[in-house]
């Protein structure tokens, strides 16, 4: 029996059939004939994004999938490959490549049918540019250049029901649990398996034995909003939870509803100004006095248009130290709002430099951090942010902002 989209709740511990990252770095999670795009949101039919899967196959599932990076072969580079029974499909920008589907044995000779999982492994993470295929406890390293197949034995990890590469790390999903593994040896280091919903889904409730601080510290789900107060404490908001890092690098975590009950969940943007936290959700602005507990000011929420002179929703906002200007990012444009004047108006519209979009941003003594997905980019000033023509070096949010070492 086919599952309908309203039967599929990723927060109920589903065992995903396949996981692949698209050309924009967004994970696609496949379950039956549906897929989830990213870390939250409802399931949709896979054939809405990859129509030919259904044209050539009565799609009830995807066995395995991966996104290939192999610049030596332009015909395969930047393609998404799907494996169904004995067939492989190659898609470029959601269009099926000519001649596909083909037999797996034709495209990947030496690789069996009815796979469980597949993941790309570029050099030097593997000895050569490769794909790792999983079928039961059989592991195959397929060399993309020579087409040689090397069978491996990964003793440390369970059989994978799906696998994918994300932020240069490798994850084996087994049921609704996952383990991070070394792609060369299969070794699993650290406290695994872990609950996939804790790290790869934006769910409101988790198992009682979850480590909430570690989950928020090491989650791969992008942040919704981030800011730091005058004392240097960082507040990072994600879904229904937030993480606080004080000036001694001590981390605490709680639900947004517990500490900011008027908001309940899912903050769009945040900034700090004169010992208050300004939190934006949809077209409403909430203001809290910094401290424990966070006191919600009377008269709020107020419309963003009334308080900041710009229509919501807003993607990001930040105020730099010793300034009275809120820098508002909406889409691919940035605006300035002078906070000392009344009424406030958004002006000085300009592009956000080399970015098409951002998830959130914050300003501190070291400059501006612009966060996209699981990486951030550092700029010396807001002027550089709007005038920069190329991306600076990227840094990992979980590691360099919150100290997650796994």
C-alpha positions in Angstrom: 0.0 0.0 0.0 1.3 3.4 -1.0 1.8 5.9 1.8 0.1 9.3 1.2 2.0 12.5 2.0 -0.1 13.2 5.1 0.8 9.8 6.5 4.5 10.6 6.3 5.8 12.4 9.3 9.6 12.7 9.3 9.4 13.4 13.1 8.0 9.9 13.8 11.3 8.1 13.1 10.9 7.1 9.5 13.5 4.8 7.9 14.6 6.8 4.8 15.2 4.8 1.6 17.8 7.1 0.2 19.5 10.5 0.9 21.3 12.7 -1.6 22.4 16.3 -1.6 21.4 18.5 -4.6 23.5 20.9 -6.5 22.7 23.7 -4.0 23.8 21.5 -1.0 20.2 20.8 0.2 19.6 17.2 1.3 16.8 15.2 -0.3 15.4 12.5 1.9 13.5 9.8 0.0 10.7 7.6 1.5 8.6 5.4 -0.8 7.4 7.5 -3.7 7.9 10.7 -1.7 10.8 13.0 -0.8 11.6 15.7 1.7 13.6 18.7 0.7 15.9 20.0 3.4 15.5 19.6 7.1 11.8 20.5 7.6 8.6 20.7 5.6 6.1 18.2 4.3 6.8 15.3 2.0 6.1 15.7 -1.7 5.9 13.2 -4.5 9.3 12.4 -6.0 7.9 12.5 -9.5 7.1 16.2 -9.0 10.8 16.9 -9.1 12.0 14.0 -11.1 9.1 13.2 -13.4 10.8 10.6 -15.6 11.3 8.3 -12.6 7.6 7.5 -12.8 7.5 7.5 -16.6 10.0 4.6 -16.8 9.2 2.8 -13.5 6.1 2.5 -11.4 7.9 4.4 -8.7 7.3 2.9 -5.2 10.7 3.6 -3.9 14.3 4.7 -4.6 16.9 2.2 -3.5 19.9 4.6 -3.4 20.9 8.0 -4.7 23.9 10.3 -4.8 25.1 13.6 -6.4 28.3 13.1 -8.4 31.2 15.5 -8.4 33.7 14.4 -11.0 35.0 17.3 -13.1 37.2 14.9 -15.2 34.1 13.7 -16.8 31.8 16.6 -17.7 29.1 14.1 -18.9 28.6 12.8 -15.3 29.7 15.8 -13.2 27.0 17.6 -11.2 24.5 14.8 -11.9 22.1 13.1 -9.5 22.0 9.4 -9.8 19.1 7.3 -8.7 19.1 3.5 -8.4 15.8 1.5 -8.7 16.1 -2.3 -8.7 18.5 -3.0 -11.7 18.3 0.4 -13.3 20.1 3.7 -12.8 18.8 7.1 -13.7 21.0 10.2 -14.3 19.5 13.7 -13.9 21.0 17.0 -14.7 19.1 20.0 -13.3 16.1 17.7 -12.7 16.0 16.5 -16.3 16.7 12.9 -17.2 19.8 12.5 -19.4 19.4 11.1 -22.9 19.7 7.3 -23.0 18.7 6.7 -19.4 17.5 4.7 -17.5 20.3 2.2 -18.1 21.3 -1.1 -16.5 23.4 -0.6 -13.4 25.9 -3.1 -14.8 26.4 -0.9 -17.9 27.1 2.4 -16.1 28.8 1.0 -13.0 30.2 -2.4 -14.1 30.8 -4.7 -11.1 28.2 -3.1 -9.0 25.2 -5.4 -8.1 21.5 -4.6 -8.5 19.0 -3.9 -5.6 21.4 -1.7 -3.7 20.7 -0.4 -0.2 22.7 2.9 -0.4 25.3 4.9 -2.3 27.5 7.9 -1.5 30.1 9.8 -3.5 33.6 10.0 -2.1 35.9 12.6 -3.8 39.7 12.6 -3.6 41.4 13.0 -1.1 38.6 11.8 1.2 39.0 8.5 -0.7 42.2 7.4 -2.4 40.6 8.3 -5.8 37.4 9.9 -6.9 35.0 7.1 -6.0 31.5 6.1 -5.2 30.8 3.8 -2.2 27.9 1.3 -2.8 26.2 -0.7 0.0 24.3 -3.9 -0.3 23.7 -5.7 3.0 27.1 -6.1 4.6 28.8 -5.9 1.2 30.7 -2.7 0.5 32.0 -1.7 -2.9 34.4 1.2 -3.7 34.0 2.1 -7.3 36.9 4.1 -8.9 35.3 6.7 -11.2 38.3 7.0 -13.5 39.5 3.4 -13.8 36.1 1.8 -13.1 37.9 -0.7 -10.9 35.8 -2.1 -8.0 37.3 -2.9 -4.6 35.2 -4.8 -2.1 35.6 -3.6 1.5 34.7 -5.0 4.9 33.3 -2.3 7.2 33.2 -4.1 10.6 32.5 -1.1 12.8 29.2 0.0 11.3 25.8 -1.5 10.8 24.2 -2.2 7.4 23.2 1.1 5.8 19.7 1.7 4.6 20.8 5.0 3.2 24.0 7.1 3.2 25.2 10.5 2.2 28.1 13.0 2.4 27.5 16.3 4.1 29.9 19.0 5.2 32.8 16.6 4.2 31.5 14.0 6.6 30.0 10.6 5.9 26.8 9.3 7.4 25.3 5.8 7.4 21.6 5.8 8.2 20.1 2.6 9.7 16.5 2.9 10.5 16.0 6.3 12.1 19.5 6.2 13.6 22.8 7.2 12.0 26.5 6.7 12.5 29.3 8.9 11.1 32.0 6.8 9.5 35.4 6.9 7.8 34.8 6.3 4.1 38.2 4.6 3.7 37.9 2.1 6.6 34.3 2.2 7.8 35.5 3.0 11.3 33.0 4.7 13.5 34.4 7.0 16.3 32.5 8.6 19.1 29.1 7.9 20.7 27.1 6.3 17.8 24.5 5.5 16.7 22.6 8.7 17.2 19.0 9.7 16.6 18.6 11.2 13.1 15.8 13.4 14.1 18.1 15.1 16.7 20.6 16.2 14.1 19.0 16.1 10.6 15.4 17.1 11.2 13.8 20.1 12.7 11.3 18.4 15.0 9.7 19.9 18.0 10.0 17.0 20.4 12.8 14.5 20.9 13.4 11.4 23.0 13.9 12.1 26.7 17.4 10.7 26.7 18.6 13.1 24.0 21.4 15.5 25.0 19.8 18.8 24.1 22.9 20.8 24.3 24.9 18.4 22.1 22.0 18.3 19.6 21.9 22.0 19.1 25.7 22.3 19.2 26.2 19.7 16.5 23.0 19.8 14.5 23.4 19.9 10.7 20.1 21.9 10.3 20.7 25.5 9.4 20.1 28.3 11.9 17.0 30.5 11.6 18.5 33.4 13.5 21.6 34.4 15.6 22.6 37.4 17.7 24.9 38.3 20.5 24.1 40.7 23.4 26.1 43.5 24.9 27.8 41.1 27.3 29.0 38.8 24.4 26.4 36.0 25.0 25.4 34.3 21.7 21.8 33.2 21.1 21.2 30.9 18.1 17.7 29.9 17.2 16.7 26.8 15.2 13.2 25.5 14.8 11.7 25.0 18.3 14.9 25.3 20.2 17.7 27.7 20.9 21.3 27.5 22.0 23.0 30.0 24.3 26.8 30.4 24.5 28.0 32.8 27.3 31.3 34.7 27.3 33.0 31.8 29.1 32.0 29.5 26.2 29.5 27.6 28.4 26.6 26.2 26.3 23.0 25.8 27.4 19.9 24.9 25.4 16.2 25.0 25.9 13.0 25.3 23.9 12.1 28.7 22.6 8.7 28.3 24.1 10.1 27.9 27.6 12.3 31.0 27.5 10.5 33.1 24.9 6.9 31.8 25.3 5.3 34.6 23.3 7.2 33.4 20.3 6.6 29.7 20.7 9.0 28.7 17.9 10.8 29.4 14.6 12.4 32.9 14.8 13.0 34.6 11.4 15.7 37.1 12.4 17.3 38.5 15.6 19.4 41.4 16.7 20.6 43.0 20.0 20.4 46.6 20.8 20.9 48.5 24.1 20.5 45.4 26.3 17.4 44.1 24.6 16.9 41.2 22.2 14.8 42.0 19.1 13.2 38.9 17.7 11.3 38.9 14.4 8.8 36.3 13.4 6.7 36.8 10.2 5.6 40.5 10.3 5.9 40.8 14.1 8.7 42.2 16.3 9.1 40.9 19.8 11.4 42.7 22.3 12.9 41.1 25.4 15.1 42.5 28.1 18.4 40.6 28.3 18.7 38.6 31.5 17.3 35.6 33.3 14.4 35.3 32.8 14.0 37.1 29.5 11.2 39.7 30.2 8.9 40.4 27.2 8.2 44.2 27.0 4.7 45.4 27.3 3.0 46.5 24.1 4.8 43.9 22.0 4.7 42.3 19.5 4.3 45.2 17.1 4.3 45.1 13.3 7.7 45.1 11.7 6.5 47.7 9.3 5.6 50.0 12.2 8.8 49.4 14.2 11.4 49.1 11.4 9.8 50.6 8.3 10.0 47.5 6.2 7.6 44.6 5.4 8.3 41.1 6.7 9.2 38.4 6.4 12.9 39.2 7.0 15.8 36.8 6.5 18.4 38.3 8.8 19.2 41.4 10.9 22.2 42.6 12.9 23.5 45.7 14.8 27.2 46.3 15.1 28.8 47.4 18.3 28.6 51.1 19.1 26.2 51.7 16.2 22.6 52.6 16.1 21.8 51.1 12.7 20.0 47.8 12.2 21.1 46.2 9.0 18.2 44.2 7.6 18.6 41.5 4.9 15.6 40.6 2.9 16.1 38.3 -0.1 19.2 39.5 -1.9 19.0 43.1 -0.6 20.2 44.8 2.5 18.7 47.9 4.1 19.7 50.2 7.0 17.3 51.3 9.7 18.4 54.2 12.0 17.2 53.1 15.5 17.5 56.5 17.1 14.9 58.2 15.0 11.2 58.1 14.9 9.5 57.0 12.8 12.0 54.4 11.6 12.5 53.9 7.9 14.5 51.3 5.9 16.8 53.0 3.5 20.1 52.7 1.7 19.0 49.6 -0.3 21.8 47.6 -1.8 22.7 44.0 -2.9 24.2 41.7 -0.3 27.5 41.3 -2.1 28.3 37.9 -3.5 25.3 36.1 -1.9 22.0 35.2 -3.5 20.4 34.6 -0.1 21.4 34.2 3.6 20.0 32.2 6.5 21.1 34.6 9.2 23.9 37.0 10.2 25.4 38.6 13.3 27.9 41.3 14.1 30.5 41.3 16.9 33.9 42.8 17.8 35.5 40.8 15.0 33.1 41.9 12.3 30.1 40.4 10.5 29.4 36.6 10.3 27.1 35.7 7.4 25.6 32.2 7.8 24.4 30.1 5.0 23.5 26.5 5.7 26.2 25.0 7.9 28.9 27.5 7.0 29.6 31.1 7.8 31.7 33.8 6.1 33.5 36.5 8.0 33.6 40.1 6.9 35.5 43.0 8.6 32.6 45.4 8.2 29.1 45.9 6.8 30.6 48.0 4.0 32.7 45.0 2.9 29.6 42.8 3.1 27.7 44.8 0.5 30.8 45.6 -1.7 32.5 42.2 -1.7 32.6 40.6 -5.1 33.8 37.1 -4.0 33.3 34.8 -1.1 35.9 34.8 1.7 37.0 31.6 3.3 34.1 29.5 4.7 34.0 28.2 8.3 31.9 25.5 9.9 29.2 26.8 12.2 29.0 23.8 14.5 32.8 23.5 14.9 34.0 27.1 15.0 31.0 28.8 16.6 29.9 26.1 19.0 32.9 23.8 19.4 31.3 20.6 18.1 34.2 18.3 17.3 32.3 15.4 15.6 
